[in-house]
Amino acid sequence: MTTRFVNSYISMLASLKSTIGFARGAAAFASVAGFNENNPSISRIFLVQKKVQFMEQPARCIHQSDVTKSADKEAVRMSDLKLRQLRMEDLEKAAAFLLSDFIFNEPLSRALKMDVKSGRHLVTELVKAGLQTPYSYAFVDEDRDMIAALRICNTVQRPSDTKEVSLFSQLESMETEQSQKMARSEAEVIRIVNELESKTWSIVPPNISRLLNIIIISCHENYARKGLVKKLITFDTEKLKEEGVDGAISEATAYNSQKLFAKVGMMPIYEILHSEWKDKNGERIFYCDGPTDRAQLVFKKF
């Protein structure tokens, strides 16, 4: 990854299902990996022109926070959860929640074998970008001191200047030494998400000027299929409208997140097939081990 970046950084083995939105950044960041938009090895990317059919079963995401995966599921009580805003002091806990499982199950990261070391910088920057604004929330079990589900979000404004930069443009402008040390897995995920992000303002209606950007959304496995993720996406829609937010956007990089977003009315407006996304040598980059075969930019007008 819908800072910018999905939040939505947006499959996995059939037994592991994730729901994510990877984040968003400027297309210029593709240069980190040595690519540009004129590269002939990058094949056709197209605008979605017809509705996508989705399964009715709710999406499930598997992510692990600071409790072990062997936690007693029978002891899970929804009444123990509180919905609260995430603040900058929650940065470490939120990043740890995502790094413990998210990067291993998010399809693009999984396909490139991203690990904690190679993914830490990216995840931390995305969480930090969301926590700088008052739009990131989590369901928290305070007695267990754990996150059950979270959304990392900010709002993005239609740029008045084509030179305005987003999170990933800022990352690109960091010192050359740091950019050169970027892991290939991190750079490739950023590149495809940036391609999606770069299409936002040329596709959404011209009367749309401000959007809720869903950077990442994730749920602990013990709380899956309980409606937490759906509620995180929709609970404050009316409040956002009152604040002048016109809609929501995200980069959906997992099959299950694409299904979930469709259920709440966030439909694809642009997509990239993995089979058509190539490196500078003309080789396909992403071979996901589940049903995910594309990355989508999804949008809903409030």
N, C-alpha and C positions, 0 to 999 in steps of 0.2 A: 501494500500500500501504500474513512475516506475517510501548527502544522496543518501538512496535507499528507495523508497517509495516515483504515481501511483501518480506514481503516476494513477494504474494506479488504502493508506488506505483503478477502477476500483464505485430488482428494487423497485418500489414504486407503489402507486395507479395508475390506468390506466390514470388518468388525470394529474399525475405528472411524468414527464420523466426526468431522469438525465443522464448526460454523464460524466463519471469520469474515472480516472486512479488512482488506489490507489497505495501507495508507496511500496518501496522494502527494505528488511532488511534481516539479517542472520537468518537461521532457528533456531539457538541457542536461539533466543529470546522467543521461545515457552515455555521455562522453567519458564518464568514469571508466566504463568498460571498453572504451575505444570504438564506439559506434556513433552513427549519425543518421538522421532521417532519410538521407539520400542513399544509404547503403543498399545496393541492389539485391543483397542477400536476404533482406527483410521482405518477405512476400506479402501478398494482399491482406489487408485488414479491412473489415467491412462494417457498415452500419447495420444494426439489426432492423429488419423490415417486417418481421411477422412475429406474432406472439409465440412464446415458448411454453410448451406443456410441462407441467411439473407434477411430481408425485404428491399425494395427499399426506403422506406420513411426515410429521414434523421433523425438521433437521435436528441433529444432535451434535453437540460439540464436546470433545473430550479434552479437558485441560486440567492440569494438576497444580495446585498452589502449594502452600507450605505444609499441608497435611499429607500423609502417605496415602497411596492408592488403595491400601488395605483397610481404609477407614470403614467402620460399620455402617453400611447404607441404611440398615433398619433404624439407626439412631438419628438419621437425618429428619429434621422437623422444619417444615416451611415456616412455621410460626416463629422460629428463632431468627429469621432473616430480617434485616433492616435495609431499606434502600437509602443510600446516602451519597452525597456528592464526594467525588475524589478530589483531593487537594495535593499540592506539591509535596507535602510531607508523606504522602502515600506512594511516592514514586518507586521506592525500593521494593515495597511489597507487591505493587501492581506489576512491575517488571519481572520479579521473581515468579509470580503466578504464571505469566506468559512464557518465560524461559524454561520452566520446568517441564512443559509439555507442548505448548502451542507450536513452537518452531519444529518439533518433530512430527507433528500431525498436519500442519497446514500443507496442502499439496505441493506448492511450488518449493517451499523450503525443504520439504521431505524429499522431493525429487532430486534436489541438489545436495542432499545430505548435510544441510545446515546443522550446526551444533551450537551449544551454549556459547562457546568462545567466538565463533564467527557471527553469531546472531545478536550478541549482547549489545553492541553499539547501536544497531538498527532499532531493536526493540526499545531500548532505553530512550533514544531520541524521539521515537513515536509517542511513547507514553508521556514523556516530558512535554512534547508539543500539545498534547491534549490537556494535560493538567494545568497549563498556563491559562486556560479559559474555563469558565464554569459549566461545561457541558459533559463532563465525564462522570459516570455514576457506577456504583457497584451494589450488589446485594451482598451484605456482609453478615456472617455469623460472629457476633462479637464475643460470645462465650468461648468459642473455639479459636478466636482470633484468626479467621480465615475468610477469604473471598470466595463466594459461591458463583458469582457471575459478574462480569463487568463490561462496560462499553467505554472506549476511549474515543472522544469526539472533540471537535471544535467547530467553529463556523467559518465559512470562506465567502469572500466577497467577490463579485464580478470585477475583474481588474479594470482600472481606468487607464492603465499604461501597460503596454505589452511587455515592458521591461521589468514589471513587478515580479518578484520572486517568491517562491513558496519554500516549504521546508527542505525539499530535496535540492533545490537550487542553492540553498544556503549550505547544505551538506557538501555539495560539489565544490563550493568556494572555499572550503576548509583547506588548510595547508596541504600542499602537494604530497608531502611525506605521508600524511594520514590517509589520503585518498589512495595512494599506491599500495598501502597495506590492507586495503579493503578486500575481504574474501570474495571469490568469484560468486559464491552462492548469494551473498548479500547484494553484489552489484547487479546480478541478473534479475533478481526479484525486483529491485528498484527500477530497473530499466523497463520491464514490461508494465509495472504499475504506473510508472510515469507516462508511458504511452497512452494508457487509458485516461489518466488524469488530464493530460494535455487537451483532450477532446471536449472536456466539460462545457466550457462557455461557448463553443461553436455549435453545440447541439441543443442544450437546454433552451427553452423559449426565451426570447429577448427581454421579456418582462420579469424574468427571474434574476434577482440581483444578489441574494444572500441565501446560502444553503447550510444546513447542518451536515457536516462532513463526518461520516462514521468511519473512523480510522481502523479500529479493531473492536470486535465483539466476541466474547468468549465465555464459556460456562464450564464449571467443574463437573466432572462425570457423575458425581453423586447427586447432582441437582438437574441432570439432563431430563428433557421431556416433561418439565414442570411449568413451562411457559415463561421462564425468567428472561430468556433472550428476546422473545417477542415483546415482553413488557418493557425491557430496556430500550427497545427501538421506538416504542409508541407512547410511553407513559406521559411525556411532556409535550406532545404535539401542539396542544392548544396554547400552552405557555409560550412555545417557540413562535407560533403565529402572532401572538400579541407583541412579541419582541421584534417583529419584522422579518422573521425567517420565512422564506418562500417555499422551501422544500427540503428534501434530503438527498444526499448523494453518497455513493460508496463504490469501492472497487471490490467486487466479489470474485475471489480467486479459488473458491471451493464449490463443488457441486451442491453440497448441502446448504451452504450460505446462499447460493443462488435460489434454491427452492424456498428458503425461509424469507428472503427479501421479497420474493414474488407474493408470498402469502400476506405480506403487509402492504402490498401495492407498489413496491419498488421494482420496477421492470427494467430490463436491459435496454439501453439506448446505443450501446456500442460494445463490440466484443472482438477478442483476438483468439483465433484458434491456435492451440499449441503446435499443431502440425505446420502452421504457416509462420511461426515465430522462430527465426534462425539467428545464429551467431555470425560473426564476420566471415566465417569460412563456409557459410551456407548450410550449417548443420543444425538440426533441430535441437533445442535446449531442454525442454521439459517433457519428460516421460513419466506421468503420474501413475501410481499403482492402483488407482481406483477409477471411478467414473468421470472424474474431472478431466475435461479435454479442452477447456477454454477459460479465459478470464473475461469478466464482464464489468462494464460501468453501468451501475443501476441507479435509477432516479425516480423520485416521486414528488409531485407538486402538492403542497399542503392546501 
